[in-house]
Amino acid sequence: MIKLDLHVHSKYSEDGIGTPKELIKSLKKKGLQGMAITDHNNIEGCIKTLKIAPKDFIVIPGIEISTSDGHILALNVKKKIPRKLSIEETVDIIIDEGGIPIVPHLFRNMSGIKKTKLKILQKKIQAIEVFNSCSQPKTNLKTAKIATEFNLGGTGGSDTHDPLYAGYGYTYFDTTDFRTDTILSEITKKKTWGEGITIPLEYRRNRMLKSIKQFFQRGFRRI
């Protein structure tokens, strides 16, 4: 079995602080075999991570895109995708680029696309994030039920912006094949699921306060 944190932010997200090297070290220490770097509207972090990652550590390139309807993760994408397009347009671009769209934190205020939009995308996606370490346990349970209802696979990620908490959320793969193509095919076949532990309340509270502060500093513009 392989465990990967499929939702990690580095210092190349405007609200992140970790270097790629620090994230790799933190995840290896926790016994995970890899990650997807999914910085906000930025691919620089994942490109740098691919260059320095050891051979026994899986790195899936990715990006978290801010659409007009909420956030969407794009795995296996090395190209910056325009922000503020509709969720439908963005998903089509991800697929055209050979990527895999994953819906993160479905019910989150400000950045979750919610169930109504998910219904529209149902035939174009294979998985949603059923465990997010920054979300409340009850919210993760609610999202997991939605994945089952929609016959979708699940992923898990820490959604951390600090290397200390990398690996708190993860996706498990019932394989020992470290090839990226195999890992990605497990997602598209809906054979994955997400698990983990919730990041401590103090960190989550501080993250929320920081996000609110940055929202005002950006002139009421969402990330």
C-alpha positions, 0 to 999 in steps of 0.5 A: 500500500502507498500513501500520498498527501495529495493536497500540499501547499509550499511557499509558492502559494502566497499563504504558504511557508514551506520549501519543497525540501522541507515538505519532502522531509516532513512526509518521509518522516511520517512514512508517506511515499509522496505527495502532490504539490498543489499551490494556489494558481502557481506551478513553480513549487511542483516544478522545483519539487520534481527536480529535487525529489529522491527516486524513492519519493513520488511527486505528482505535479499539480495546482489548486485553481481558483475558479469563479465557483470555488477551488479545483485541484488539477493533478498531473498538470505542469501548465498554469491554468487561468483563474476565475473561469467557471468550474465547467470551463476549468475542468475541461481545460484540465482534462484537455491538458491530460490532467485529473480534476479533483474537487477539494473541500466541497462544502467550505465557505468561500472556496468549496464548489458545493453539491449543486456544481458537483452534480453538473461535473459528475460525469467528468470527474472520478474523485473528490477529496473525502478527507481534508485535515483542515476541515472538521471531521463531520464535514469530511464524513458528509463529503465521504457520503456524497462521494458514495452517493455520486459513485466517485472515488476519494482522495485525502490531503492535509491542505497544509500550508506548513511543512509541520502538518504535511501528511496529516491527510493522505490518499491510500493506493492498494498497489506497490507500483511507484510509477506515476502512471499507475498511481494516476490510473488508480484515481481514474479507476475510482480505487482510492480513498482518503484518510488521516487526522485533523490538524490541531484546532489552534493551527486551523484557527490561526490559518482562518484568521490569517486568511481573513487578514489577507482577504482584506489586504488583497482588496476583498479578493479571494485567493 
